[in-house]
Each structure stands twice: as C-alpha cells, then as structure tokens.
Amino acid sequence: MDCPIPISEYEHILLAHGGGGRLTDQLIRRLFYAGLSNELLESGHDGAVLPPLSGKVAMTTDSFVVDPIFFPGGDIGHLAVNGTVNDLVCCGAVPRYLSLAFILEEGLPMEELWRVVRSVGETAERVGVKVVTGDTKVVEKGKGDRIFINTTGIGEVLPGIEIAPARCREGDVVLINGSVGDHGIAIMNARKQVLFDTGVKSDTCSLWGMMSRVLEEVPGIHVLRDPTRGGLASALNEIASASGTGITLYEKEIPVSQGVRGASEVLGLDPLYIANEGKILVILPAEEAERALSVMQSFPEGKESRIIGRVTSENRGLVQLETVIGTSRIVKMITGEQLPRIC
Amino acid sequence: MDCPIPISEYEHILLAHGGGGRLTDQLIRRLFYAGLSNELLESGHDGAVLPPLSGKVAMTTDSFVVDPIFFPGGDIGHLAVNGTVNDLVCCGAVPRYLSLAFILEEGLPMEELWRVVRSVGETAERVGVKVVTGDTKVVEKGKGDRIFINTTGIGEVLPGIEIAPARCREGDVVLINGSVGDHGIAIMNARKQVLFDTGVKSDTCSLWGMMSRVLEEVPGIHVLRDPTRGGLASALNEIASASGTGITLYEKEIPVSQGVRGASEVLGLDPLYIANEGKILVILPAEEAERALSVMQSFPEGKESRIIGRVTSENRGLVQLETVIGTSRIVKMITGEQLPRIC
C-alpha cells in the first residue's frame, strides 16, 4: 500500500504536523489509522477506554532511538513492537495493548514514517496486540534524529505464574533460544562500522508465540529475561545481583553465529555484551529444563535452544564463565558504552 | 535533597548512561529510585506487575519535548505527570499508574536531570499516581535536545461514567475552569519571544482532585477535554466534528488574563489557539451546569469556572464565536504551527 499522504501533498514532516491542529489531525486520520486500524484506536479520544483486564496487570515501557531506523532484518517499528511485547512476556503476561508515541524530526520523509507505521501495524497484528492510543510530536531539524518511538505495553499476567529476577535459585539452569549478538552486529553493519558484509541480520522477533506454549507446559519457570542492551552478560549480572545467587555459564554452549564471531573479532567486541532483540533467557529448576527445551525447539525462533549455564551458591551476585579452554573468569556488567543507540 | 550522583562523580550524562550496563544501573538505583521511590518500581524487573484493576481501563500516552525544560510555573517533569493524568481524567478514569521514559541528550547536566526526576516524583505523589516502570536512552549531543519524556498512564474508568467526544449533544453547555493561553505565553516568555515580562505563569496542574469531586456530583457529564496543543479552538473543533454538533462560544465569557491578552496582541496570536496545561472543557446537559460549576468553583484551579458556550444543531461540525461586538464568525482548527514544542 502506497503512503496515504502523497509526495505531491506533503513530502516531508513539518513542525505543524505536531502542532495539534489540522495537519496533526490529517496525519492521525490518513496515515496512522490506515496503518494501525482497530476500533479502540479510532475513538478520537484523549486516551483509549479498554475492556476490563483479568488478574494482575503487567506494564512496561521502552523508547527506541536505534540508528539507522532501517537495518537488515527489521526497522525501528519492528523493534518498538517486539521489544515491548517481549518485556511483557518476561513478566509472564499475555501482551494485550500498546501505546505508540512518536518524536519526529522536522524534514523526515513522509514515506519513511509510513514504512515505519506500516511495520508497527503488521508486527502488532502478527503478535495479536492492539495499538490503542498514540501521540506525535515534531522537533526542529537538528533537535532530534529522524524517528524516536516510545511503546508502552500492558498485559494480563497468566494465572499461577510468578516470574521475577529475585526468584532465581540454586539448582536452576539457564536456557537460551539461540545465538547471541546478531542484532548488535546487524546494526553496526548497517552503520558501516564493519568494513565487510557479515550477512548478519537482526534477530528482532516476538517471543510471545513460543513462550505462551512454554509457560503453559512449564508454569514453574522462575525468571525470564530478554538480553537486549548490555547483552547476555549484563542481563545475567542483574539477575545474579537481584537474587543473590551465582550464575555459571558454559562458554562452549553459548551459540554465536559465524558472522557475529567474525565481526566481533575484527571490532574487538565480546558477543556476550552485544544486544539481542529476539532472545530470551529462561531460568528454571533443572528437572524442568528438558520439557521447556522440547517446546522451544519446536519453534523456528527456538530451534537452537539449549542449556548454557547453571545457578549455584558460589560467587553470589556474580556471573562466572567456564571458558572453552577450561579456565574460568568473572563476567561483569558492561561498563562503558559498546554500541550507542542499538535499540 | 541534593543530587544523589554528585558533580565530582558524573557532572554530565554520558552515552554509557543509556547503555544498559553499570552506569544505567547506577542511574536507576541512585537517582531514579531516590526521586520516585515506591515498592512497585523497585522490582528490578523488565516491567511492573500491578494488582488487578477494577472495571474498564483507560490508557493514554504523551511525549513531552517542551523547550525550555524549566519555565515559569513548572518544568517538563510537572507537564509529563499532569498532562498524562489529565488525559486519564478526560476518559473519566481514576489515574493509577504511570510509566516514565527518558530520551536524554549526551552532555545534559546530571543536576538538571535530578531536578526533573524530583519534580516528577513530587507531582506524582501529590496526585496519588505511582511511577511503576521506566526506561532511559541517551542520544549523541546534537541528536536530541536535553530531555524528552514519555509518560503513559493507566487508570480505572469510574463505574457508570461514559465520557466521549461523540456524546456531545444539542442542549449541552460548555464550561471551562479558568483563563486560557497561560501555558503557551509562559513558554514564549521563557524563550524570550516576548520582549517584556508578562508575569504569566504556566497553568500546569493536575485536574484530578477537582474533577473527581465533579464526577461524583455530576456523573452525567458527556465530554471532558483538556485544551492543550492547538488550544481551546482546536479541542472544540475536534469535539464538534466527532459528535456532528455545532458549538457556539461566547467571546465575552472566555477568561483571558491581562498578561496573556497583552502578549497575544504584541505577538499577533489568538488566545483561543494557545496551549493550556491546567484547563478542562466540561460539556454536559444545561440543567446540570450549576451543580458542576459550584463544585469546580470551590477548588483553586476552578475558581474562575464559567459557562463559555452551548451546543446547537446549527453549523454542524463547526465552532462559531459570538464576538464581544455582536458579530459571529467560524473558528477553525489551528492550521499552521503557532508555537512549536509547547509541551
């Protein structure tokens, strides 16, 4: 579908598109409604009025400032939906509703906004969440960077599920659904920071389809966490610190694709710190691991799922790596900024 | 309370404060928790898990890009809380929870972030909403502008209340709780676009205290709307259009302060199009107006409340102004951008 506001009318976003008047109204009705249409969004109200939610409610927010906004494997619209959906999944919740707020830079091509809105709409439809309310602001050229998006999600926590970083226990094992570092390398590639084509695509995807089945089969999961900014290492450090346990990782079990490995070596990066957008860490009692793995492996986004670590009572609050050469070292939380604006 | 991260440690925001690692963690624990503390926020989870909500749920989102971030009468932190709370109020909902997402520009003084976080915390506490989840991104210097904030709110729609723009009916009257244009002129003043001191302060405030009492006394209200960007004229145009009614305004009844009137004349602006951040339009059957007004007038933010118009079956979809000199004219939705980045 072509951009509903043709180039002959408005080729670029103007400050007035964020002014709350006629142009804002046109943007909402012609562009946003066309890309995101559902009956709750179109009430023309200051907010959405939603049917009652059952049980506990999960709420999560994320702003997306990824640069560039289009990259191999996805775009900022995919990230904005999948990222927030995955955070709801990590709370053990059925993703239900999203809000969508844009901060646009004056001069943004209308066509680019349309591509992003369409990708938000398509991704939301695939996952089964509804974009029910939104906001658009425009800042002067040079005071923003093309498109920033905030998505905030609400979901219904599954009955009987209790997932929290503090529930990580000695005797648990750590699973992951596939290779690490793909998103970060795809972004660096798109920025031409890698001087050869790695062929790596972002792993951005919704984890809800797979995890809804896993949670049904294995409701006793203790922790779920998507290792985005800061990568696997930072996510596990947060969990070790919140639960007061030690986490031991097996380096040889952590899947890293050829392309990510090659690019990381050239750039001097550690894949354990590179961002992911379609990975999930599942921490659960060892005896339930096989059941979870068999469900995960039956999904395309989980076919490489495996056990990559265990939870211990040694080195409390720390993450330790057993390396391929048989030594071991402490893996800390990321300190500096490896890759700014990765999501 | 002094900034919990002293100048001797980090005087400015670095890219790494948004990297998801140690500095992000420090910012969250030392600065955000200190300014916003509540038990739901501090779970260290990817999102908040909230107790069940009763009845229908309202959800609303707003990004704030106001320039400057500090201005007479408030700052971006006040706006972010009050603006989202007021949108929930306009859905007839009890404001309950907020998410809070920052997009910071590299180099922002830490002290300024702290002032804003504290003002978010204090405003939220005054209103009785909880900030339960958040996010922080940092963009390179020159790719943002100090601080952008997104707040998304959820609330519980009051039982028996049904408020929507489409419910506006012939025979209704239009009330407002005070003078228009103060916020916009205060911002222009702060930007030194007005070359004399108008003494005008932003009207930013939460409308929940007053409106909770009004909704209790007069549950039959048809429409609530806060006339922010685009001002009174744009808000009423949206309502006229959504409901297919005509709205007639009495110019002599619309309160405009001396300072706003003076500045508007100098700048060639029409106060009907200037943004407000503490005003609400109440549209309800004429016979209920007196009861609503007497409650509104008993609150400081409503002491100037009055009837400023009526809903008719003439000029459907349009807003008409009966001027002080006895003529009448159609008042359209704002077309260009009068005041960019007013909220």
Contacts between the chains, C-beta under 8 A, distances in Angstrom:
chain1	res1	chain2	res2	distance
A	14	B	337	7.2
A	15	B	337	4.4
A	15	B	340	4.6
A	16	B	335	7.4
A	16	B	336	5.1
A	16	B	337	3.8
A	18	B	229	7.8
A	18	B	337	7.4
A	18	B	340	7.3
A	19	B	229	6.2
A	19	B	230	6.4
A	19	B	334	6.2
A	19	B	336	7.1
A	19	B	337	4.0
A	19	B	338	6.9
A	19	B	340	7.2
A	20	B	228	6.7
A	20	B	229	2.8
A	20	B	230	3.3
A	20	B	234	5.7
A	20	B	275	7.6
A	20	B	334	6.7
A	21	B	229	7.7
A	21	B	230	4.6
A	21	B	234	5.2
A	21	B	273	7.9
A	21	B	333	5.1
A	21	B	334	3.1
A	21	B	335	5.9
A	21	B	336	7.6
A	21	B	337	7.7
A	22	B	332	7.7
A	22	B	333	4.9
A	22	B	334	6.7
A	22	B	335	5.0
A	23	B	335	7.5
A	24	B	229	7.6
A	24	B	230	7.5
A	25	B	238	7.3
A	25	B	333	6.6
A	43	B	164	6.5
A	43	B	165	7.9
A	44	B	165	5.6
A	44	B	166	7.5
A	44	B	238	6.7
A	44	B	242	4.8
A	45	B	90	7.5
A	45	B	91	6.4
A	45	B	164	6.0
A	45	B	165	6.3
A	46	B	60	6.0
A	46	B	87	4.2
A	46	B	90	4.3
A	46	B	91	6.4
A	46	B	225	6.6
A	46	B	226	7.0
A	47	B	58	5.1
A	47	B	59	5.9
A	47	B	60	3.0
A	47	B	61	7.9
A	47	B	87	5.0
A	47	B	88	6.2
A	47	B	90	7.1
A	47	B	91	4.6
A	47	B	93	7.7
A	47	B	153	7.7
A	48	B	58	6.9
A	48	B	59	5.0
A	48	B	60	7.1
A	48	B	91	7.9
A	49	B	56	5.6
A	49	B	57	7.5
A	49	B	58	5.5
A	49	B	91	5.6
A	49	B	93	7.8
A	49	B	157	5.9
A	49	B	164	7.8
A	50	B	56	6.4
A	50	B	57	4.5
A	50	B	58	7.3
A	50	B	59	6.1
A	51	B	56	6.5
A	51	B	57	7.7
A	52	B	53	7.4
A	52	B	54	7.6
A	52	B	55	5.7
A	52	B	56	6.0
A	52	B	57	6.8
A	53	B	52	7.4
A	53	B	53	5.8
A	53	B	57	5.8
A	54	B	52	7.6
A	55	B	52	5.7
A	56	B	49	5.6
A	56	B	50	6.4
A	56	B	51	6.4
A	56	B	52	6.0
A	57	B	49	7.5
A	57	B	50	4.5
A	57	B	51	7.7
A	57	B	52	6.8
A	57	B	53	5.8
A	57	B	154	7.6
A	58	B	47	5.1
A	58	B	48	6.9
A	58	B	49	5.5
A	58	B	50	7.3
A	59	B	47	5.9
A	59	B	48	4.9
A	59	B	50	6.1
A	59	B	97	6.1
A	59	B	99	6.1
A	59	B	132	6.0
A	59	B	133	5.6
A	59	B	154	6.6
A	60	B	46	6.0
A	60	B	47	3.0
A	60	B	48	7.1
A	60	B	99	7.3
A	60	B	133	5.5
A	61	B	47	7.9
A	61	B	99	3.6
A	61	B	100	7.2
A	61	B	101	4.8
A	61	B	133	5.6
A	61	B	134	6.5
A	61	B	135	5.2
A	61	B	150	7.0
A	61	B	152	6.1
A	62	B	101	6.9
A	62	B	135	5.0
A	63	B	101	4.5
A	63	B	102	7.5
A	63	B	103	5.3
A	63	B	135	5.5
A	63	B	137	5.0
A	63	B	150	6.2
A	64	B	137	7.8
A	65	B	103	6.1
A	65	B	137	4.8
A	65	B	139	5.4
A	87	B	46	4.2
A	87	B	47	5.0
A	88	B	47	6.2
A	90	B	45	7.5
A	90	B	46	4.3
A	90	B	47	7.0
A	91	B	45	6.5
A	91	B	46	6.4
A	91	B	47	4.6
A	91	B	48	7.9
A	91	B	49	5.7
A	93	B	47	7.7
A	93	B	49	7.8
A	97	B	59	6.1
A	99	B	59	6.1
A	99	B	60	7.3
A	99	B	61	3.6
A	99	B	152	4.9
A	100	B	61	7.3
A	101	B	61	4.8
A	101	B	62	6.9
A	101	B	63	4.5
A	101	B	150	5.2
A	101	B	152	7.6
A	102	B	63	7.5
A	103	B	63	5.4
A	103	B	65	6.1
A	103	B	103	7.2
A	103	B	148	5.8
A	132	B	59	6.1
A	133	B	59	5.5
A	133	B	60	5.5
A	133	B	61	5.5
A	134	B	61	6.5
A	135	B	61	5.2
A	135	B	62	5.0
A	135	B	63	5.5
A	135	B	150	7.9
A	137	B	63	5.0
A	137	B	64	7.8
A	137	B	65	4.8
A	137	B	341	7.6
A	138	B	340	7.3
A	139	B	65	5.4
A	139	B	145	6.4
A	139	B	148	8.0
A	139	B	340	7.8
A	139	B	341	6.4
A	140	B	340	6.7
A	140	B	341	7.7
A	142	B	142	6.8
A	143	B	67	8.0
A	143	B	144	7.1
A	143	B	145	4.2
A	144	B	143	7.1
A	144	B	144	6.3
A	144	B	145	7.3
A	145	B	139	6.4
A	145	B	143	4.2
A	145	B	144	7.3
A	148	B	103	5.8
A	148	B	139	8.0
A	148	B	148	7.1
A	150	B	61	7.1
A	150	B	63	6.2
A	150	B	101	5.2
A	150	B	135	7.9
A	150	B	150	3.9
A	150	B	152	7.4
A	152	B	61	6.1
A	152	B	99	4.9
A	152	B	101	7.6
A	152	B	150	7.4
A	152	B	152	3.6
A	153	B	47	7.6
A	154	B	57	7.6
A	154	B	59	6.6
A	154	B	154	6.3
A	157	B	49	5.9
A	164	B	43	6.5
A	164	B	45	6.0
A	164	B	49	7.8
A	165	B	43	7.9
A	165	B	44	5.6
A	165	B	45	6.3
A	166	B	43	8.0
A	166	B	44	7.5
A	225	B	46	6.6
A	226	B	46	7.0
A	228	B	20	6.8
A	229	B	18	7.8
A	229	B	19	6.2
A	229	B	20	2.8
A	229	B	21	7.8
A	229	B	24	7.6
A	230	B	19	6.4
A	230	B	20	3.4
A	230	B	21	4.7
A	230	B	24	7.5
A	234	B	20	5.7
A	234	B	21	5.2
A	238	B	25	7.3
A	238	B	44	6.7
A	242	B	44	4.8
A	273	B	21	7.9
A	275	B	20	7.7
A	332	B	22	7.6
A	333	B	21	5.1
A	333	B	22	4.9
A	333	B	25	6.6
A	334	B	19	6.1
A	334	B	20	6.8
A	334	B	21	3.1
A	334	B	22	6.7
A	335	B	16	7.4
A	335	B	21	5.8
A	335	B	22	5.0
A	335	B	23	7.5
A	336	B	16	5.2
A	336	B	19	7.2
A	336	B	21	7.6
A	337	B	14	7.2
A	337	B	15	4.4
A	337	B	16	3.8
A	337	B	18	7.4
A	337	B	19	4.1
A	337	B	21	7.7
A	338	B	19	6.9
A	340	B	15	4.6
A	340	B	18	7.4
A	340	B	19	7.2
A	340	B	138	7.3
A	340	B	139	7.8
A	340	B	140	6.7
A	341	B	137	7.6
A	341	B	139	6.4
A	341	B	140	7.7
